Amino acid sequence: MPFRVFEKTVEVNVASGQQESAEVLVDCLTVGAIHKVAAKQTEGASVGFTVYIMGKAGATNVDGYLLNSVIPPLSVSSGQVGTYFSDHGHPYARFDAPLSHSGLVIRVRTASAVSQDSKFTVVLLLRTADG
């Protein structure tokens, strides 16, 4: 079966006074593999943050483990770029909406409440079946 490898760039916003973004849906197939993730803050006062990439909206946290997480949470220090890489690709599947065109859900949580609106860019390198 042929595969298609492509890049998706997602902008995630955290509003002033908040510590967490709304969930952002990624427009991609509901089944595939994540090969690379890069995340950085592009606007607002520099702050450390964590990127959560999930296979379902409304992730559930039990004993510090995100049950719907596709890859481990990606922690990024203030002013840095965070990366994740997998040679063979980390498989994912959209658990709650298999017929959706939004295959992944992304959320950003900052180390503390931001003092001004902040923007984060998350770039994904994905592989999906083509056909």
GUVEXTI-539321 format. One record per residue: residue number from 1; x, y, z of N, C-alpha, C in turn. Coordinates in Angstrom, 1 decimal, decimal comma. Example, Ala and Ser with C-alpha at 12.3 -4.5 7.8 and 13.67 -1.06 7.14 Angstrom:
2
num 1&n.X 13,2&n.Y -5,7&n.Z 7,8&ca.X 12,3&ca.Y -4,5&ca.Z 7,8&c.X 13,2&c.Y -3,3&c.Z 7,8
num 2&n.X 12,8&n.Y -2,2&n.Z 7,1&ca.X 13,7&ca.Y -1,1&ca.Z 7,1&c.X 12,9&c.Y 0,0&c.Z 7,9
***
This chain:
131
num 1&n.X 0,9&n.Y -1,2&n.Z 0,0&ca.X 0,0&ca.Y 0,0&ca.Z 0,0&c.X 0,9&c.Y 1,2&c.Z 0,0
num 2&n.X 0,7&n.Y 2,2&n.Z -0,9&ca.X 1,5&ca.Y 3,4&ca.Z -0,9&c.X 1,2&c.Y 4,3&c.Z 0,2
num 3&n.X 2,2&n.Y 5,1&n.Z 0,6&ca.X 2,0&ca.Y 6,0&ca.Z 1,7&c.X 2,2&c.Y 7,4&c.Z 1,3
num 4&n.X 1,7&n.Y 8,3&n.Z 2,0&ca.X 1,9&ca.Y 9,7&ca.Z 1,7&c.X 2,5&c.Y 10,4&c.Z 3,0
num 5&n.X 3,6&n.Y 11,1&n.Z 2,8&ca.X 4,2&ca.Y 11,8&ca.Z 3,9&c.X 4,0&c.Y 13,3&c.Z 3,7
num 6&n.X 3,5&n.Y 14,0&n.Z 4,7&ca.X 3,2&ca.Y 15,4&ca.Z 4,6&c.X 3,4&c.Y 16,1&c.Z 5,9
num 7&n.X 3,5&n.Y 17,5&n.Z 5,8&ca.X 3,7&ca.Y 18,3&ca.Z 6,9&c.X 2,4&c.Y 19,1&c.Z 7,2
num 8&n.X 2,1&n.Y 19,3&n.Z 8,5&ca.X 1,0&ca.Y 20,1&ca.Z 8,9&c.X 1,5&c.Y 21,1&c.Z 9,9
num 9&n.X 1,2&n.Y 22,3&n.Z 9,7&ca.X 1,5&ca.Y 23,4&ca.Z 10,7&c.X 0,3&c.Y 23,9&c.Z 11,4
num 10&n.X 0,3&n.Y 23,9&n.Z 12,7&ca.X -0,9&ca.Y 24,3&ca.Z 13,5&c.X -0,5&c.Y 25,4&c.Z 14,4
num 11&n.X -1,4&n.Y 26,5&n.Z 14,4&ca.X -1,2&ca.Y 27,6&ca.Z 15,3&c.X -2,1&c.Y 27,4&c.Z 16,6
num 12&n.X -1,5&n.Y 27,5&n.Z 17,7&ca.X -2,3&ca.Y 27,3&ca.Z 19,0&c.X -2,2&c.Y 28,6&c.Z 19,8
num 13&n.X -3,3&n.Y 29,1&n.Z 20,3&ca.X -3,3&ca.Y 30,3&ca.Z 21,1&c.X -3,7&c.Y 30,1&c.Z 22,5
num 14&n.X -3,0&n.Y 30,8&n.Z 23,4&ca.X -3,3&ca.Y 30,8&ca.Z 24,8&c.X -3,6&c.Y 32,3&c.Z 25,2
num 15&n.X -4,8&n.Y 32,6&n.Z 25,6&ca.X -5,3&ca.Y 33,9&ca.Z 25,9&c.X -4,6&c.Y 34,5&c.Z 27,2
num 16&n.X -4,5&n.Y 35,8&n.Z 27,2&ca.X -4,0&ca.Y 36,5&ca.Z 28,4&c.X -4,7&c.Y 36,0&c.Z 29,7
num 17&n.X -3,9&n.Y 35,7&n.Z 30,7&ca.X -4,5&ca.Y 35,3&ca.Z 32,0&c.X -4,8&c.Y 33,8&c.Z 32,1
num 18&n.X -4,7&n.Y 33,1&n.Z 31,0&ca.X -4,9&ca.Y 31,7&ca.Z 30,9&c.X -3,6&c.Y 30,9&c.Z 31,0
num 19&n.X -3,8&n.Y 29,6&n.Z 31,2&ca.X -2,6&ca.Y 28,7&ca.Z 31,3&c.X -2,7&c.Y 27,6&c.Z 30,2
num 20&n.X -3,9&n.Y 27,5&n.Z 29,6&ca.X -4,1&ca.Y 26,4&ca.Z 28,7&c.X -4,9&c.Y 26,9&c.Z 27,4
num 21&n.X -4,5&n.Y 26,3&n.Z 26,3&ca.X -5,2&ca.Y 26,6&ca.Z 25,1&c.X -6,5&c.Y 25,8&c.Z 25,0
num 22&n.X -7,3&n.Y 26,2&n.Z 24,0&ca.X -8,5&ca.Y 25,3&ca.Z 23,6&c.X -7,9&c.Y 24,2&c.Z 22,8
num 23&n.X -8,6&n.Y 23,1&n.Z 22,7&ca.X -8,1&ca.Y 22,0&ca.Z 21,8&c.X -8,2&c.Y 22,5&c.Z 20,3
num 24&n.X -7,2&n.Y 22,2&n.Z 19,6&ca.X -7,1&ca.Y 22,5&ca.Z 18,2&c.X -7,1&c.Y 21,2&c.Z 17,4
num 25&n.X -8,1&n.Y 21,1&n.Z 16,4&ca.X -8,1&ca.Y 19,9&ca.Z 15,6&c.X -7,2&c.Y 20,1&c.Z 14,4
num 26&n.X -6,5&n.Y 19,0&n.Z 14,1&ca.X -5,5&ca.Y 18,9&ca.Z 13,0&c.X -6,2&c.Y 18,3&c.Z 11,8
num 27&n.X -6,3&n.Y 19,0&n.Z 10,7&ca.X -6,9&ca.Y 18,5&ca.Z 9,5&c.X -6,0&c.Y 17,5&c.Z 8,8
num 28&n.X -6,2&n.Y 16,2&n.Z 9,1&ca.X -5,4&ca.Y 15,1&ca.Z 8,6&c.X -6,3&c.Y 13,8&c.Z 8,7
num 29&n.X -5,8&n.Y 12,8&n.Z 8,0&ca.X -6,5&ca.Y 11,5&ca.Z 8,1&c.X -6,6&c.Y 11,0&c.Z 9,5
num 30&n.X -7,6&n.Y 10,2&n.Z 9,9&ca.X -7,8&ca.Y 9,8&ca.Z 11,2&c.X -6,9&c.Y 8,6&c.Z 11,7
num 31&n.X -6,1&n.Y 8,0&n.Z 10,7&ca.X -5,2&ca.Y 6,9&ca.Z 11,1&c.X -3,9&c.Y 7,2&c.Z 10,3
num 32&n.X -2,8&n.Y 7,1&n.Z 11,0&ca.X -1,5&ca.Y 7,3&ca.Z 10,4&c.X -0,4&c.Y 7,2&c.Z 11,4
num 33&n.X 0,8&n.Y 7,8&n.Z 11,1&ca.X 1,9&ca.Y 7,8&ca.Z 12,0&c.X 2,6&c.Y 9,2&c.Z 12,1
num 34&n.X 3,0&n.Y 9,5&n.Z 13,3&ca.X 3,7&ca.Y 10,8&ca.Z 13,5&c.X 5,2&c.Y 10,5&c.Z 13,4
num 35&n.X 5,9&n.Y 11,2&n.Z 12,6&ca.X 7,4&ca.Y 11,0&ca.Z 12,5&c.X 8,2&c.Y 12,1&c.Z 13,2
num 36&n.X 7,7&n.Y 13,3&n.Z 13,1&ca.X 8,4&ca.Y 14,4&ca.Z 13,8&c.X 7,4&c.Y 15,4&c.Z 14,2
num 37&n.X 7,8&n.Y 16,1&n.Z 15,4&ca.X 7,0&ca.Y 17,2&ca.Z 15,9&c.X 8,1&c.Y 18,3&c.Z 16,3
num 38&n.X 7,8&n.Y 19,5&n.Z 15,9&ca.X 8,6&ca.Y 20,6&ca.Z 16,4&c.X 7,6&c.Y 21,7&c.Z 16,9
num 39&n.X 7,9&n.Y 22,3&n.Z 18,1&ca.X 7,0&ca.Y 23,3&ca.Z 18,6&c.X 7,8&c.Y 24,4&c.Z 19,2
num 40&n.X 7,3&n.Y 25,6&n.Z 19,0&ca.X 8,0&ca.Y 26,8&ca.Z 19,5&c.X 6,9&c.Y 27,9&c.Z 19,8
num 41&n.X 7,3&n.Y 28,8&n.Z 20,7&ca.X 6,4&ca.Y 30,0&ca.Z 20,9&c.X 6,8&c.Y 31,1&c.Z 19,9
num 42&n.X 5,7&n.Y 31,6&n.Z 19,3&ca.X 6,0&ca.Y 32,6&ca.Z 18,2&c.X 5,5&c.Y 34,0&c.Z 18,6
num 43&n.X 4,7&n.Y 34,2&n.Z 19,7&ca.X 4,2&ca.Y 35,5&ca.Z 20,1&c.X 4,0&c.Y 35,5&c.Z 21,6
num 44&n.X 4,2&n.Y 36,6&n.Z 22,3&ca.X 3,9&ca.Y 36,8&ca.Z 23,7&c.X 5,2&c.Y 36,6&c.Z 24,5
num 45&n.X 5,1&n.Y 37,0&n.Z 25,8&ca.X 6,3&ca.Y 36,9&ca.Z 26,7&c.X 6,7&c.Y 35,4&c.Z 26,8
num 46&n.X 8,0&n.Y 35,2&n.Z 26,7&ca.X 8,5&ca.Y 33,8&ca.Z 26,7&c.X 8,2&c.Y 33,0&c.Z 27,9
num 47&n.X 7,7&n.Y 31,8&n.Z 27,7&ca.X 7,3&ca.Y 31,0&ca.Z 28,9&c.X 7,5&c.Y 29,5&c.Z 28,5
num 48&n.X 7,8&n.Y 28,7&n.Z 29,4&ca.X 7,9&ca.Y 27,2&ca.Z 29,2&c.X 6,5&c.Y 26,7&c.Z 28,9
num 49&n.X 6,4&n.Y 25,6&n.Z 28,1&ca.X 5,1&ca.Y 25,0&ca.Z 27,8&c.X 5,2&c.Y 23,6&c.Z 27,5
num 50&n.X 4,1&n.Y 22,9&n.Z 27,5&ca.X 4,0&ca.Y 21,5&ca.Z 27,1&c.X 2,9&c.Y 21,3&c.Z 26,0
num 51&n.X 3,3&n.Y 20,5&n.Z 25,0&ca.X 2,4&ca.Y 20,2&ca.Z 23,9&c.X 1,8&c.Y 18,8&c.Z 24,1
num 52&n.X 0,5&n.Y 18,7&n.Z 24,0&ca.X -0,2&ca.Y 17,4&ca.Z 24,1&c.X -0,8&c.Y 17,1&c.Z 22,8
num 53&n.X -0,5&n.Y 16,0&n.Z 22,2&ca.X -1,1&ca.Y 15,5&ca.Z 20,9&c.X -1,9&c.Y 14,3&c.Z 21,2
num 54&n.X -3,2&n.Y 14,4&n.Z 21,0&ca.X -4,1&ca.Y 13,3&ca.Z 21,4&c.X -4,9&c.Y 12,8&c.Z 20,3
num 55&n.X -5,4&n.Y 11,6&n.Z 20,4&ca.X -6,3&ca.Y 10,9&ca.Z 19,5&c.X -7,7&c.Y 11,1&c.Z 19,7
num 56&n.X -8,1&n.Y 12,0&n.Z 20,7&ca.X -9,5&ca.Y 12,2&ca.Z 21,1&c.X -9,6&c.Y 13,5&c.Z 21,7
num 57&n.X -10,7&n.Y 14,2&n.Z 21,5&ca.X -11,0&ca.Y 15,5&ca.Z 22,1&c.X -11,3&c.Y 15,2&c.Z 23,6
num 58&n.X -11,1&n.Y 16,1&n.Z 24,5&ca.X -11,4&ca.Y 16,0&ca.Z 25,9&c.X -10,6&c.Y 14,9&c.Z 26,6
num 59&n.X -9,3&n.Y 15,1&n.Z 26,5&ca.X -8,4&ca.Y 14,1&ca.Z 27,1&c.X -8,6&c.Y 13,9&c.Z 28,6
num 60&n.X -8,4&n.Y 12,7&n.Z 29,1&ca.X -8,6&ca.Y 12,4&ca.Z 30,5&c.X -7,3&c.Y 12,2&c.Z 31,2
num 61&n.X -7,0&n.Y 12,9&n.Z 32,3&ca.X -5,8&ca.Y 12,7&ca.Z 33,0&c.X -6,0&c.Y 11,9&c.Z 34,2
num 62&n.X -5,3&n.Y 10,7&n.Z 34,3&ca.X -5,5&ca.Y 9,8&ca.Z 35,4&c.X -4,1&c.Y 9,6&c.Z 36,0
num 63&n.X -3,9&n.Y 9,9&n.Z 37,3&ca.X -2,6&ca.Y 9,8&ca.Z 37,9&c.X -1,5&c.Y 10,3&c.Z 37,1
num 64&n.X -1,7&n.Y 11,5&n.Z 36,5&ca.X -0,6&ca.Y 12,2&ca.Z 35,7&c.X -0,4&c.Y 11,6&c.Z 34,3
num 65&n.X -1,2&n.Y 10,6&n.Z 33,9&ca.X -1,0&ca.Y 10,0&ca.Z 32,6&c.X -2,2&c.Y 10,4&c.Z 31,7
num 66&n.X -2,0&n.Y 11,0&n.Z 30,6&ca.X -3,0&ca.Y 11,3&ca.Z 29,7&c.X -3,5&c.Y 10,1&c.Z 28,9
num 67&n.X -4,7&n.Y 9,6&n.Z 29,1&ca.X -5,1&ca.Y 8,4&ca.Z 28,5&c.X -5,3&c.Y 8,5&c.Z 27,0
num 68&n.X -5,5&n.Y 9,6&n.Z 26,5&ca.X -5,8&ca.Y 9,8&ca.Z 25,0&c.X -4,5&c.Y 10,3&c.Z 24,3
num 69&n.X -3,4&n.Y 10,4&n.Z 25,0&ca.X -2,2&ca.Y 10,9&ca.Z 24,4&c.X -1,6&c.Y 10,0&c.Z 23,3
num 70&n.X -1,2&n.Y 10,5&n.Z 22,2&ca.X -0,6&ca.Y 9,7&ca.Z 21,1&c.X 0,9&c.Y 9,5&c.Z 21,3
num 71&n.X 1,6&n.Y 10,6&n.Z 21,7&ca.X 3,0&ca.Y 10,6&ca.Z 22,0&c.X 3,1&c.Y 11,2&c.Z 23,4
num 72&n.X 4,2&n.Y 10,9&n.Z 24,1&ca.X 4,4&ca.Y 11,5&ca.Z 25,4&c.X 4,3&c.Y 13,1&c.Z 25,3
num 73&n.X 3,8&n.Y 13,7&n.Z 26,3&ca.X 3,7&ca.Y 15,2&ca.Z 26,3&c.X 5,1&c.Y 15,8&c.Z 26,0
num 74&n.X 5,2&n.Y 16,8&n.Z 25,1&ca.X 6,4&ca.Y 17,4&ca.Z 24,7&c.X 6,7&c.Y 18,7&c.Z 25,5
num 75&n.X 7,6&n.Y 18,6&n.Z 26,5&ca.X 7,9&ca.Y 19,8&ca.Z 27,3&c.X 9,0&c.Y 20,6&c.Z 26,6
num 76&n.X 8,7&n.Y 22,0&n.Z 26,6&ca.X 9,6&ca.Y 22,9&ca.Z 26,0&c.X 10,0&c.Y 24,0&c.Z 27,0
num 77&n.X 11,3&n.Y 24,2&n.Z 27,1&ca.X 11,8&ca.Y 25,3&ca.Z 28,0&c.X 11,5&c.Y 26,7&c.Z 27,4
num 78&n.X 11,4&n.Y 27,7&n.Z 28,2&ca.X 11,2&ca.Y 29,0&ca.Z 27,8&c.X 12,3&c.Y 29,4&c.Z 26,7
num 79&n.X 11,8&n.Y 30,0&n.Z 25,6&ca.X 12,7&ca.Y 30,4&ca.Z 24,5&c.X 13,3&c.Y 29,3&c.Z 23,7
num 80&n.X 13,0&n.Y 28,1&n.Z 23,9&ca.X 13,5&ca.Y 27,0&ca.Z 23,1&c.X 12,6&c.Y 26,4&c.Z 22,1
num 81&n.X 13,1&n.Y 25,5&n.Z 21,3&ca.X 12,2&ca.Y 24,8&ca.Z 20,3&c.X 12,2&c.Y 23,3&c.Z 20,8
num 82&n.X 11,0&n.Y 22,7&n.Z 21,0&ca.X 10,9&ca.Y 21,3&ca.Z 21,4&c.X 10,8&c.Y 20,4&c.Z 20,2
num 83&n.X 11,4&n.Y 19,3&n.Z 20,2&ca.X 11,2&ca.Y 18,3&ca.Z 19,1&c.X 11,0&c.Y 16,9&c.Z 19,6
num 84&n.X 10,3&n.Y 16,1&n.Z 18,7&ca.X 10,1&ca.Y 14,7&ca.Z 18,9&c.X 10,4&c.Y 14,0&c.Z 17,6
num 85&n.X 11,0&n.Y 12,9&n.Z 17,6&ca.X 11,4&ca.Y 12,2&ca.Z 16,4&c.X 11,2&c.Y 10,7&c.Z 16,5
num 86&n.X 10,6&n.Y 10,0&n.Z 15,5&ca.X 10,5&ca.Y 8,6&ca.Z 15,5&c.X 10,8&c.Y 8,1&c.Z 14,1
num 87&n.X 11,9&n.Y 7,3&n.Z 14,0&ca.X 12,3&ca.Y 6,7&ca.Z 12,7&c.X 11,1&c.Y 6,0&c.Z 11,9
num 88&n.X 10,5&n.Y 5,1&n.Z 12,6&ca.X 9,4&ca.Y 4,3&ca.Z 12,0&c.X 8,1&c.Y 4,9&c.Z 12,1
num 89&n.X 7,9&n.Y 6,0&n.Z 12,9&ca.X 6,6&ca.Y 6,7&ca.Z 13,0&c.X 5,9&c.Y 6,1&c.Z 14,2
num 90&n.X 5,3&n.Y 7,0&n.Z 15,0&ca.X 4,5&ca.Y 6,6&ca.Z 16,1&c.X 3,0&c.Y 6,6&c.Z 15,7
num 91&n.X 2,4&n.Y 5,4&n.Z 15,6&ca.X 1,0&ca.Y 5,3&ca.Z 15,1&c.X 0,0&c.Y 6,1&c.Z 15,9
num 92&n.X -1,0&n.Y 6,6&n.Z 15,2&ca.X -2,1&ca.Y 7,2&ca.Z 15,9&c.X -3,4&c.Y 6,9&c.Z 15,2
num 93&n.X -4,5&n.Y 7,0&n.Z 15,9&ca.X -5,8&ca.Y 6,8&ca.Z 15,4&c.X -6,8&c.Y 7,7&c.Z 16,2
num 94&n.X -7,7&n.Y 8,3&n.Z 15,5&ca.X -8,7&ca.Y 9,2&ca.Z 16,1&c.X -9,8&c.Y 8,3&c.Z 16,7
num 95&n.X -9,8&n.Y 8,2&n.Z 18,1&ca.X -10,7&ca.Y 7,2&ca.Z 18,8&c.X -12,1&c.Y 7,6&c.Z 18,8
num 96&n.X -12,4&n.Y 8,9&n.Z 18,9&ca.X -13,8&ca.Y 9,3&ca.Z 19,1&c.X -14,6&c.Y 9,7&c.Z 17,9
num 97&n.X -13,9&n.Y 9,8&n.Z 16,7&ca.X -14,6&ca.Y 10,2&ca.Z 15,5&c.X -13,9&c.Y 9,7&c.Z 14,3
num 98&n.X -13,9&n.Y 8,4&n.Z 14,1&ca.X -13,2&ca.Y 7,7&ca.Z 13,0&c.X -13,5&c.Y 8,2&c.Z 11,6
num 99&n.X -14,7&n.Y 8,8&n.Z 11,4&ca.X -15,1&ca.Y 9,3&ca.Z 10,1&c.X -14,8&c.Y 10,8&c.Z 9,9
num 100&n.X -14,2&n.Y 11,4&n.Z 10,9&ca.X -13,8&ca.Y 12,8&ca.Z 10,9&c.X -12,6&c.Y 13,0&c.Z 10,0
num 101&n.X -12,5&n.Y 14,3&n.Z 9,5&ca.X -11,3&ca.Y 14,7&ca.Z 8,7&c.X -10,3&c.Y 15,3&c.Z 9,6
num 102&n.X -10,6&n.Y 15,4&n.Z 10,9&ca.X -9,6&ca.Y 15,9&ca.Z 11,8&c.X -9,0&c.Y 14,8&c.Z 12,6
num 103&n.X -7,8&n.Y 14,3&n.Z 12,3&ca.X -7,3&ca.Y 13,1&ca.Z 12,9&c.X -6,6&c.Y 13,3&c.Z 14,2
num 104&n.X -6,2&n.Y 14,4&n.Z 14,6&ca.X -5,5&ca.Y 14,6&ca.Z 15,8&c.X -6,0&c.Y 15,9&c.Z 16,5
num 105&n.X -5,7&n.Y 15,9&n.Z 17,8&ca.X -6,2&ca.Y 17,0&ca.Z 18,7&c.X -4,9&c.Y 17,5&c.Z 19,4
num 106&n.X -4,6&n.Y 18,8&n.Z 19,4&ca.X -3,5&ca.Y 19,4&ca.Z 20,0&c.X -3,9&c.Y 20,4&c.Z 21,1
num 107&n.X -3,2&n.Y 20,4&n.Z 22,2&ca.X -3,5&ca.Y 21,4&ca.Z 23,3&c.X -2,1&c.Y 21,8&c.Z 23,8
num 108&n.X -2,0&n.Y 23,1&n.Z 24,2&ca.X -0,8&ca.Y 23,6&ca.Z 24,8&c.X -1,1&c.Y 24,1&c.Z 26,2
num 109&n.X -0,2&n.Y 23,8&n.Z 27,1&ca.X -0,4&ca.Y 24,2&ca.Z 28,5&c.X 0,9&c.Y 24,9&c.Z 28,9
num 110&n.X 0,8&n.Y 26,1&n.Z 29,4&ca.X 2,0&ca.Y 26,9&ca.Z 29,8&c.X 2,4&c.Y 26,6&c.Z 31,2
num 111&n.X 3,7&n.Y 26,9&n.Z 31,6&ca.X 4,2&ca.Y 26,7&ca.Z 32,9&c.X 3,4&c.Y 27,5&c.Z 34,0
num 112&n.X 2,9&n.Y 28,7&n.Z 33,5&ca.X 2,1&ca.Y 29,6&ca.Z 34,4&c.X 1,2&c.Y 30,4&c.Z 33,5
num 113&n.X 0,2&n.Y 31,1&n.Z 34,1&ca.X -0,7&ca.Y 31,9&ca.Z 33,3&c.X 0,1&c.Y 32,9&c.Z 32,5
num 114&n.X -0,3&n.Y 33,1&n.Z 31,3&ca.X 0,5&ca.Y 34,1&ca.Z 30,4&c.X -0,1&c.Y 35,5&c.Z 30,7
num 115&n.X 0,8&n.Y 36,5&n.Z 30,7&ca.X 0,5&ca.Y 37,9&ca.Z 30,9&c.X -0,1&c.Y 38,6&c.Z 29,7
num 116&n.X 0,1&n.Y 38,0&n.Z 28,5&ca.X -0,5&ca.Y 38,6&ca.Z 27,3&c.X -0,8&c.Y 37,4&c.Z 26,4
num 117&n.X -1,6&n.Y 37,7&n.Z 25,4&ca.X -2,0&ca.Y 36,6&ca.Z 24,4&c.X -0,7&c.Y 36,0&c.Z 23,8
num 118&n.X -0,6&n.Y 34,7&n.Z 23,8&ca.X 0,6&ca.Y 34,0&ca.Z 23,3&c.X 0,2&c.Y 33,0&c.Z 22,2
num 119&n.X 1,1&n.Y 32,9&n.Z 21,2&ca.X 0,9&ca.Y 32,0&ca.Z 20,1&c.X 2,0&c.Y 31,0&c.Z 20,1
num 120&n.X 1,6&n.Y 29,7&n.Z 19,7&ca.X 2,6&ca.Y 28,6&ca.Z 19,6&c.X 2,4&c.Y 28,0&c.Z 18,3
num 121&n.X 3,5&n.Y 27,6&n.Z 17,6&ca.X 3,4&ca.Y 26,9&ca.Z 16,3&c.X 3,9&c.Y 25,5&c.Z 16,5
num 122&n.X 3,1&n.Y 24,5&n.Z 16,1&ca.X 3,4&ca.Y 23,1&ca.Z 16,2&c.X 3,4&c.Y 22,6&c.Z 14,7
num 123&n.X 4,6&n.Y 22,0&n.Z 14,4&ca.X 4,7&ca.Y 21,4&ca.Z 13,0&c.X 4,8&c.Y 19,9&c.Z 13,2
num 124&n.X 4,0&n.Y 19,2&n.Z 12,4&ca.X 3,9&ca.Y 17,8&ca.Z 12,4&c.X 4,4&c.Y 17,2&c.Z 11,1
num 125&n.X 5,2&n.Y 16,1&n.Z 11,1&ca.X 5,5&ca.Y 15,4&ca.Z 9,9&c.X 4,8&c.Y 14,1&c.Z 10,0
num 126&n.X 3,8&n.Y 13,8&n.Z 9,2&ca.X 2,9&ca.Y 12,7&ca.Z 9,3&c.X 3,0&c.Y 11,7&c.Z 8,1
num 127&n.X 2,7&n.Y 10,5&n.Z 8,3&ca.X 2,6&ca.Y 9,5&ca.Z 7,2&c.X 1,2&c.Y 8,9&c.Z 7,3
num 128&n.X 0,5&n.Y 8,8&n.Z 6,2&ca.X -0,8&ca.Y 8,2&ca.Z 6,1&c.X -0,9&c.Y 7,3&c.Z 4,9
num 129&n.X -1,8&n.Y 6,4&n.Z 4,9&ca.X -2,0&ca.Y 5,5&ca.Z 3,7&c.X -2,6&c.Y 6,4&c.Z 2,6
num 130&n.X -2,1&n.Y 6,2&n.Z 1,4&ca.X -2,6&ca.Y 7,0&ca.Z 0,3&c.X -3,6&c.Y 6,1&c.Z -0,6
num 131&n.X -4,8&n.Y 6,3&n.Z -0,3&ca.X -5,8&ca.Y 5,5&ca.Z -1,1&c.X -6,7&c.Y 4,8&c.Z -0,2
***
